């Protein structure tokens, strides 16, 4: 046998033999837990929530670090290019892990091949809301108004290519209706103008819109998940309201660099699933409007692939682009 080939095979066997041992001892130093958005947002909250439990169970700090910019691409790319040793992980989101594949002309990473799925952490629905003065009292009446006056009404979003924007575009495609898109720089300004009556319609994430629904300025017509939200038990899903098959959720989950050894990924998954079943964590996720998800790395990987495929035609039809 060629000596170089023999040395290569010996090295490969040694690596395979030491991988389980490395996973058994992992982690032996602090883990960097990257979030791709500014501090204080959903990914930051979730990373701290899960990271605290992991520190307790694994005995090493999970240090949350924000690497924001480019719609979540900067932090996601940083993790994709980090050493695949389990010491840099990402609390990812549906934008940089799925939607941005179609939204950006080119990404510096491939979310399917350059990242290893670990666990699905949370899924939060959006809410179809209207100003209290808007004449439609339900989804059926809204569709009728939009069809009677194509492009006669406008809707707000948190910006081009955001889940809020694409949720409305999916609604338009499934119902054959037309609305004028008014993008804002974030949910805050969009909600302010909705409350003020400057714009009549919006698809907004459950977390920031929920406090406003307790007042009288806005009215919820439907939620975008397939199952009703426990936080809005009297609000129907769009599917139940007649837009069959409609589903749009803002989801979050942990990924690691693509070549992270499977034993380390499996260990992280097991500890994170345990953390997500903790009563304190479950309560916090419920308060954020998330259903119970978790599952295996394979299941989370399948979700990422299906969401990339789902949103590609929606992005194309909307004409949305960022770069």
C-alpha positions as CSV (number, residue, x, y, z in Angstrom):
1,X,0.0,0.0,0.0
2,X,1.2,3.5,-0.8
3,X,2.9,5.0,2.3
4,X,1.1,8.4,1.9
5,X,-2.3,6.6,1.6
6,X,-1.5,4.5,4.7
7,X,-0.7,7.6,6.7
8,X,-3.9,9.3,5.5
9,X,-6.0,6.3,6.5
10,X,-4.3,6.1,9.9
11,X,-5.0,9.7,10.5
12,X,-8.7,9.3,9.5
13,X,-9.2,6.4,11.8
14,X,-7.6,8.4,14.6
15,X,-10.0,11.3,14.0
16,X,-13.0,8.9,14.0
17,X,-11.8,7.3,17.2
18,X,-11.3,10.5,19.1
19,X,-14.6,12.2,17.9
20,X,-16.9,10.4,20.5
21,X,-14.4,11.1,23.3
22,X,-14.3,14.8,22.3
23,X,-18.1,14.9,22.3
24,X,-18.2,13.2,25.7
25,X,-16.0,15.8,27.2
26,X,-17.6,18.7,25.3
27,X,-17.6,21.5,26.3
28,X,-14.3,22.2,28.0
29,X,-14.3,26.0,27.5
30,X,-16.9,28.7,27.0
31,X,-19.2,28.5,23.9
32,X,-19.8,31.6,21.8
33,X,-23.6,31.9,21.1
34,X,-24.0,34.3,18.2
35,X,-27.3,36.1,17.3
36,X,-27.6,37.7,13.9
37,X,-29.7,40.7,15.0
38,X,-29.3,43.5,17.5
39,X,-29.5,42.9,21.3
40,X,-33.0,42.8,22.8
41,X,-34.7,41.1,19.9
42,X,-36.2,37.7,19.7
43,X,-33.0,35.8,18.8
44,X,-31.2,37.5,21.7
45,X,-34.0,36.6,24.1
46,X,-34.0,33.0,23.0
47,X,-30.2,32.6,23.0
48,X,-30.1,33.9,26.6
49,X,-33.0,31.7,27.7
50,X,-31.5,28.5,26.2
51,X,-27.9,29.5,27.0
52,X,-28.6,29.9,30.7
53,X,-30.0,26.4,30.9
54,X,-27.0,24.9,28.9
55,X,-24.5,26.6,31.2
56,X,-26.3,25.0,34.2
57,X,-26.3,21.5,32.6
58,X,-22.9,21.6,30.8
59,X,-20.9,23.6,33.3
60,X,-19.5,26.1,30.8
61,X,-20.7,29.7,29.9
62,X,-22.7,30.2,26.7
63,X,-21.7,33.7,25.8
64,X,-24.3,35.5,23.8
65,X,-22.8,37.8,21.2
66,X,-24.6,40.0,18.6
67,X,-23.3,40.1,15.1
68,X,-26.0,42.1,13.3
69,X,-26.3,43.4,9.8
70,X,-27.4,42.6,6.2
71,X,-30.7,41.1,7.3
72,X,-29.0,38.6,9.6
73,X,-26.4,37.5,7.0
74,X,-23.3,38.8,8.8
75,X,-23.8,36.8,12.0
76,X,-24.9,33.7,10.1
77,X,-21.9,33.9,7.7
78,X,-19.5,34.3,10.7
79,X,-20.8,31.1,12.2
80,X,-20.7,29.2,8.9
81,X,-17.0,30.1,8.5
82,X,-16.1,29.3,12.2
83,X,-14.2,26.2,13.2
84,X,-16.6,23.2,13.3
85,X,-15.8,22.3,16.9
86,X,-19.0,23.2,18.7
87,X,-17.6,26.3,20.3
88,X,-19.4,28.8,18.0
89,X,-23.1,28.3,17.4
90,X,-25.9,30.5,16.1
91,X,-29.5,31.2,17.2
92,X,-30.7,31.5,13.7
93,X,-34.0,32.7,12.2
94,X,-36.2,32.1,9.2
95,X,-34.8,35.2,7.4
96,X,-31.1,34.3,7.1
97,X,-31.7,30.6,7.1
98,X,-34.4,30.5,4.4
99,X,-35.9,33.7,3.0
100,X,-32.6,35.4,2.3
101,X,-31.6,32.6,-0.1
102,X,-34.1,34.1,-2.6
103,X,-34.1,37.7,-1.4
104,X,-30.4,38.4,-1.9
105,X,-28.7,38.0,-5.3
106,X,-25.9,36.1,-3.6
107,X,-25.2,34.9,-0.1
108,X,-21.7,34.3,1.3
109,X,-22.9,31.0,2.8
110,X,-25.3,28.2,1.9
111,X,-27.6,27.5,4.8
112,X,-28.0,23.8,3.8
113,X,-24.4,22.8,3.3
114,X,-22.4,25.4,5.3
115,X,-24.4,25.0,8.5
116,X,-25.4,22.0,10.6
117,X,-29.0,22.1,12.1
118,X,-29.1,21.4,15.8
119,X,-32.6,22.1,17.1
120,X,-35.8,24.0,16.3
121,X,-36.4,26.4,19.2
122,X,-39.5,28.4,18.5
123,X,-42.2,29.2,16.0
124,X,-44.2,32.4,16.3
125,X,-47.2,33.3,14.2
126,X,-48.0,36.7,12.7
127,X,-51.3,38.4,12.9
128,X,-53.4,40.0,10.2
129,X,-54.5,43.3,11.7
130,X,-56.5,46.3,10.6
131,X,-57.1,49.8,12.0
132,X,-60.3,49.9,14.1
133,X,-62.0,52.2,11.5
134,X,-61.4,49.7,8.6
135,X,-64.8,48.4,7.4
136,X,-63.8,44.7,7.1
137,X,-64.7,42.8,10.3
138,X,-63.4,39.4,9.1
139,X,-61.2,37.8,6.4
140,X,-64.0,37.2,4.0
141,X,-65.0,40.8,4.1
142,X,-61.4,41.9,3.6
143,X,-61.0,39.7,0.5
144,X,-64.2,41.1,-0.9
145,X,-63.1,44.7,-0.4
146,X,-59.6,44.0,-1.9
147,X,-61.2,42.4,-5.0
148,X,-63.7,45.1,-5.5
149,X,-60.9,47.8,-5.4
150,X,-57.6,46.3,-6.6
151,X,-54.6,48.2,-5.2
152,X,-57.1,50.5,-3.5
153,X,-55.7,49.7,-0.1
154,X,-52.2,49.7,1.3
155,X,-50.5,47.5,3.9
156,X,-47.5,48.1,6.2
157,X,-44.5,45.9,6.7
158,X,-41.3,46.0,8.7
159,X,-39.4,46.3,5.5
160,X,-38.7,44.6,2.1
161,X,-38.3,40.9,2.3
162,X,-39.3,40.6,6.0
163,X,-41.7,37.9,7.2
164,X,-44.3,40.7,7.5
165,X,-43.9,41.6,3.9
166,X,-43.8,38.1,2.5
167,X,-46.8,37.0,4.6
168,X,-48.9,39.7,2.9
169,X,-47.5,38.7,-0.5
170,X,-48.4,35.0,0.2
171,X,-51.9,36.1,1.2
172,X,-52.3,38.1,-2.1
173,X,-51.2,35.1,-4.1
174,X,-53.5,32.6,-2.4
175,X,-56.5,35.0,-2.6
176,X,-55.9,36.6,-5.9
177,X,-56.0,40.1,-4.4
178,X,-53.9,43.2,-4.7
179,X,-52.6,45.7,-2.1
180,X,-50.0,48.4,-2.2
181,X,-46.9,47.6,-0.1
182,X,-45.6,50.3,2.2
183,X,-42.3,49.2,3.7
184,X,-41.1,50.7,7.0
185,X,-37.7,50.5,8.8
186,X,-38.9,48.0,11.4
187,X,-42.1,46.9,13.2
188,X,-42.2,50.0,15.5
189,X,-42.8,52.6,12.9
190,X,-45.2,50.4,10.9
191,X,-47.3,49.7,14.1
192,X,-47.3,53.4,15.0
193,X,-48.8,54.4,11.6
194,X,-51.3,51.5,11.8
195,X,-52.4,52.7,15.2
196,X,-52.5,56.3,13.9
197,X,-54.7,55.3,11.0
198,X,-52.2,56.4,8.3
199,X,-52.3,52.9,6.9
200,X,-55.2,50.4,7.3
201,X,-53.7,46.8,7.1
202,X,-50.7,44.9,8.3
203,X,-49.3,41.5,8.9
204,X,-47.3,41.8,12.1
205,X,-45.4,39.5,14.4
206,X,-47.5,38.4,17.4
207,X,-44.9,39.6,20.0
208,X,-44.9,43.4,19.2
209,X,-48.6,43.6,18.1
210,X,-50.1,41.8,21.1
211,X,-50.1,44.8,23.5
212,X,-51.9,46.9,20.9
213,X,-54.7,44.3,20.5
214,X,-55.6,44.9,24.1
215,X,-56.6,48.5,23.1
216,X,-59.2,49.7,20.7
217,X,-57.1,51.1,17.8
218,X,-56.4,47.9,16.0
219,X,-58.4,44.7,15.4
220,X,-57.1,41.2,14.7
221,X,-58.7,39.3,11.8
222,X,-56.7,36.1,11.8
223,X,-53.4,34.5,12.8
224,X,-51.0,33.0,10.2
225,X,-50.3,29.7,11.8
226,X,-52.3,26.5,11.0
227,X,-53.3,26.1,14.6
228,X,-55.0,28.8,16.7
229,X,-52.8,30.9,19.0
230,X,-53.3,30.3,22.8
231,X,-52.7,34.0,23.3
232,X,-55.5,34.9,20.8
233,X,-58.0,32.1,21.3
234,X,-60.9,33.9,19.7
235,X,-59.0,34.8,16.5
236,X,-59.3,32.3,13.7
237,X,-56.4,31.1,11.5
238,X,-56.4,32.2,7.9
239,X,-56.7,28.6,6.9
240,X,-59.9,28.3,8.9
241,X,-61.1,31.7,7.7
242,X,-61.1,30.4,4.1
243,X,-57.5,30.9,2.8
244,X,-56.9,27.1,2.6
245,X,-53.3,26.0,3.3
246,X,-52.1,29.4,4.4
247,X,-49.3,29.2,6.9
248,X,-46.6,31.7,7.7
249,X,-44.5,31.6,10.8
250,X,-41.4,33.4,12.1
251,X,-39.2,30.5,13.3
252,X,-36.0,30.3,15.2
253,X,-33.4,27.5,15.8
254,X,-29.8,26.7,16.6
255,X,-27.3,25.8,13.9
256,X,-23.5,25.1,14.1
257,X,-20.8,25.2,11.4
258,X,-21.4,22.7,8.7
259,X,-18.8,20.1,9.5
260,X,-19.3,20.0,13.2
261,X,-19.0,16.4,14.3
262,X,-22.3,14.6,14.7
263,X,-21.6,13.5,18.3
264,X,-21.3,17.1,19.3
265,X,-24.4,18.1,17.4
266,X,-26.3,15.3,19.0
267,X,-25.1,16.3,22.4
268,X,-26.1,19.9,21.9
269,X,-29.5,18.7,20.6
270,X,-30.1,16.5,23.6
271,X,-29.2,19.3,26.1
272,X,-31.3,21.9,24.2
273,X,-34.4,19.7,24.0
274,X,-34.0,19.2,27.8
275,X,-33.8,22.9,28.2
276,X,-36.8,23.6,26.1
277,X,-38.9,21.2,28.2
278,X,-37.9,23.0,31.4
279,X,-41.1,24.6,32.9
280,X,-39.6,28.0,33.1
281,X,-38.5,28.0,29.5
282,X,-41.8,26.5,28.3
283,X,-43.7,29.3,30.1
284,X,-41.5,32.0,28.6
285,X,-42.0,30.5,25.1
286,X,-45.7,30.3,25.6
287,X,-45.8,34.0,26.6
288,X,-44.0,34.8,23.3
289,X,-46.7,32.9,21.4
290,X,-44.6,29.9,20.3
291,X,-45.9,26.4,20.0
292,X,-43.8,23.6,21.4
293,X,-41.4,22.5,18.7
294,X,-37.8,21.1,19.5
295,X,-37.2,17.7,17.7
296,X,-34.1,16.2,16.1
297,X,-31.4,17.9,14.0
298,X,-32.8,16.1,10.9
299,X,-36.3,17.5,11.5
300,X,-34.9,21.0,11.8
301,X,-32.9,20.5,8.7
302,X,-36.0,19.4,6.8
303,X,-37.8,22.5,8.0
304,X,-35.0,24.8,6.7
305,X,-35.1,23.1,3.2
306,X,-38.9,23.2,3.0
307,X,-39.0,26.9,3.9
308,X,-36.3,27.8,1.3
309,X,-38.5,26.1,-1.3
310,X,-41.7,27.6,0.0
311,X,-40.6,31.3,0.0
312,X,-38.6,31.3,-3.3
313,X,-41.6,31.7,-5.5
314,X,-43.2,34.2,-3.1
315,X,-40.1,36.4,-3.2
316,X,-39.9,36.2,-7.0
317,X,-43.6,37.1,-7.4
318,X,-43.3,40.0,-5.0
319,X,-40.2,41.4,-6.8
320,X,-38.6,42.0,-3.5
321,X,-34.8,42.4,-3.5
322,X,-32.3,43.8,-1.1
323,X,-28.8,43.8,-2.8
